[in-house]
Amino acid sequence: MVILKDSIEIRTAPEKVFSALIRVFSSQEYFKKWHHDHVKCCWMKGEPFEVGSILYVEEYLHGKLGKMKFLGTNLEINRKIEYKLLFPTSIICPKGSFIIEPKEGSSIFTATLHFRFGRFFQKFAKSRVEAITKHMKEEGENLKKILENDI
């Protein structure tokens, strides 16, 4: 298993980071503002990230349009969102999370994705891994800009 992780410090309270994530995944406008490669997101079932909810997302990764479904598996308000990716994406990437940790006067936001096939995946899909890593970093930086500049 390969774990891709990106963390960034955001000068705001965990509650505001959590609210921003809910807003991003509940609005086409904010979803697209979060990253220029984002195309579409909508809740197919349930409320944002509640256990059992299903989110549909379209975004460009490595120049290709990806269409993915996410199943909410664990939600801790203002702290943690965990999800499983549904078939066929789950063959390669079974799960991910967003973690928000309080820090004096700020929050640490961490996005994580878990990939199967370990070293094989890293070796034979190197450019894809690099593109995903870059995308995750840009999402963190953009979330920071949105929250710190009230965009």
C-alpha positions as CSV (number, residue, x, y, z in Angstrom):
1,M,0.0,0.0,0.0
2,V,1.3,3.5,-0.9
3,I,-0.1,6.4,1.1
4,L,-0.1,9.9,-0.5
5,K,-0.4,12.6,2.1
6,D,-0.4,16.4,2.0
7,S,-0.6,18.7,5.0
8,I,-0.8,22.5,5.3
9,E,-1.3,24.9,8.1
10,I,-4.2,27.2,7.7
11,R,-4.6,30.3,10.0
12,T,-8.2,29.6,11.1
13,A,-10.1,27.4,13.5
14,P,-10.9,23.8,12.7
15,E,-14.6,24.6,12.6
16,K,-14.0,27.0,9.7
17,V,-11.9,24.4,7.8
18,F,-14.6,21.8,8.2
19,S,-17.3,24.2,7.2
20,A,-15.3,25.1,4.1
21,L,-15.0,21.4,3.1
22,I,-18.7,20.9,3.4
23,R,-19.3,24.1,1.3
24,V,-16.8,23.0,-1.3
25,F,-18.5,19.6,-1.8
26,S,-22.0,21.1,-1.7
27,S,-21.6,23.8,-4.3
28,Q,-20.4,23.6,-7.9
29,E,-19.1,27.2,-7.6
30,Y,-16.9,26.4,-4.6
31,F,-15.9,23.0,-5.9
32,K,-14.5,24.6,-9.1
33,K,-12.9,27.5,-7.0
34,W,-11.1,24.9,-4.9
35,H,-9.1,23.6,-7.9
36,H,-9.1,24.6,-11.6
37,D,-9.3,20.9,-12.6
38,H,-12.5,20.3,-10.8
39,V,-15.6,19.9,-13.1
40,K,-18.6,18.6,-11.1
41,C,-19.7,17.3,-7.7
42,C,-23.0,16.3,-6.4
43,W,-24.5,14.2,-3.5
44,M,-26.2,11.2,-4.9
45,K,-27.3,10.0,-1.5
46,G,-27.4,11.4,2.0
47,E,-26.0,14.6,3.5
48,P,-22.4,15.7,3.0
49,F,-20.0,13.0,4.3
50,E,-22.4,11.4,6.7
51,V,-21.8,7.6,7.0
52,G,-23.4,5.9,4.0
53,S,-23.7,9.1,1.9
54,I,-22.4,8.9,-1.7
55,L,-20.6,11.8,-3.5
56,Y,-20.1,11.9,-7.3
57,V,-17.1,13.9,-8.5
58,E,-15.6,14.7,-11.9
59,E,-12.2,16.2,-12.1
60,Y,-9.2,16.2,-14.4
61,L,-6.2,14.2,-13.1
62,H,-3.1,13.8,-15.3
63,G,-5.0,15.3,-18.2
64,K,-7.8,12.8,-18.1
65,L,-11.3,13.3,-16.8
66,G,-11.9,11.1,-13.8
67,K,-15.4,10.2,-12.7
68,M,-15.4,8.9,-9.1
69,K,-17.9,8.0,-6.4
70,F,-17.1,8.3,-2.7
71,L,-18.9,6.6,0.2
72,G,-18.8,8.3,3.5
73,T,-17.4,5.9,6.2
74,N,-16.6,8.1,9.2
75,L,-17.4,11.6,10.2
76,E,-16.2,13.5,13.2
77,I,-17.5,17.0,13.0
78,N,-14.7,19.6,12.8
79,R,-12.0,16.9,12.9
80,K,-12.2,14.1,10.4
81,I,-13.8,12.9,7.2
82,E,-13.1,9.4,6.0
83,Y,-14.4,7.8,2.8
84,K,-14.1,4.8,0.5
85,L,-13.9,5.2,-3.2
86,L,-16.3,3.0,-5.1
87,F,-15.7,0.7,-8.1
88,P,-13.9,1.0,-10.4
89,T,-11.6,3.6,-8.7
90,S,-11.4,1.4,-5.6
91,I,-9.4,-1.2,-7.5
92,I,-6.4,1.2,-7.3
93,C,-7.4,3.6,-4.6
94,P,-9.7,2.1,-1.9
95,K,-9.9,5.0,0.6
96,G,-8.9,8.5,1.7
97,S,-9.5,11.1,4.4
98,F,-9.4,14.7,5.4
99,I,-8.0,15.3,8.9
100,I,-8.2,18.7,10.7
101,E,-6.0,19.1,13.8
102,P,-6.2,22.2,16.0
103,K,-3.0,24.2,16.5
104,E,-2.7,27.4,18.5
105,G,-4.3,30.0,16.3
106,S,-4.6,27.8,13.3
107,S,-5.4,24.3,12.0
108,I,-3.4,21.6,10.2
109,F,-5.3,20.2,7.3
110,T,-4.2,16.8,6.0
111,A,-5.5,15.0,2.9
112,T,-4.6,11.3,2.5
113,L,-5.2,8.8,-0.3
114,H,-4.3,5.1,0.0
115,F,-3.2,3.2,-3.2
116,R,-2.9,-0.5,-3.7
117,F,0.0,-2.3,-5.4
118,G,2.7,-0.4,-3.5
119,R,6.0,-0.1,-5.3
120,F,4.5,-1.5,-8.5
121,F,2.1,1.4,-8.6
122,Q,4.8,3.9,-7.9
123,K,7.1,2.5,-10.5
124,F,4.7,2.0,-13.4
125,A,2.4,4.9,-12.7
126,K,5.1,7.4,-11.7
127,S,3.7,10.3,-13.7
128,R,0.2,9.6,-12.4
129,V,1.4,9.5,-8.8
130,E,3.2,12.8,-9.4
131,A,0.1,14.4,-10.9
132,I,-2.1,13.2,-8.0
133,T,0.5,14.5,-5.4
134,K,0.6,17.9,-7.2
135,H,-3.2,18.1,-7.3
136,M,-3.5,17.3,-3.6
137,K,-0.9,20.0,-2.7
138,E,-2.7,22.5,-4.9
139,E,-6.0,21.7,-3.2
140,G,-4.4,22.3,0.2
141,E,-2.9,25.6,-0.9
142,N,-6.2,26.7,-2.5
143,L,-8.2,25.9,0.6
144,K,-5.7,27.9,2.6
145,K,-6.1,30.9,0.3
146,I,-9.9,30.6,0.4
147,L,-10.0,30.5,4.2
148,E,-7.3,33.0,4.9
149,N,-8.5,35.5,2.3
150,D,-12.2,35.0,2.7
151,I,-12.6,34.3,-1.1
